[in-house]
Amino acid sequence: MDKMEILIDRIKDMLNSHPMVKEESAIVIFSNFGPASLEISVNYYTNTSVYAEYMSIMNDVNFKIMEILRGEGIDFAFPRMNIYMNERN
């Protein structure tokens, strides 16, 4: 099994076992080839319609996804920017 497939399965398992994620609502797919990344889409429904609770659940899920990524030795791709400064006389 490829690392991407393992990652997707681990995220799905985490979502399916999360007490505030609606049962079997998780969709996790390898969605795109970015310019310098492989992109995964994560979609799920929560067991609440209260916005503050939803935001708390999303925060928890995102931190758990970060833990899964670190556990698999995967880093996030961040855009790089070089700044060149000319000396003025």
Secondary structure, DSSP 4 states (H G I P E B T S, - for coil): --HHHHHHHHHHHHHHH-TTBPTT--EEEEEEE-SS-EEEEEE--BS---HHHHHHHHHHHHHHHHHHHHHTT----------------
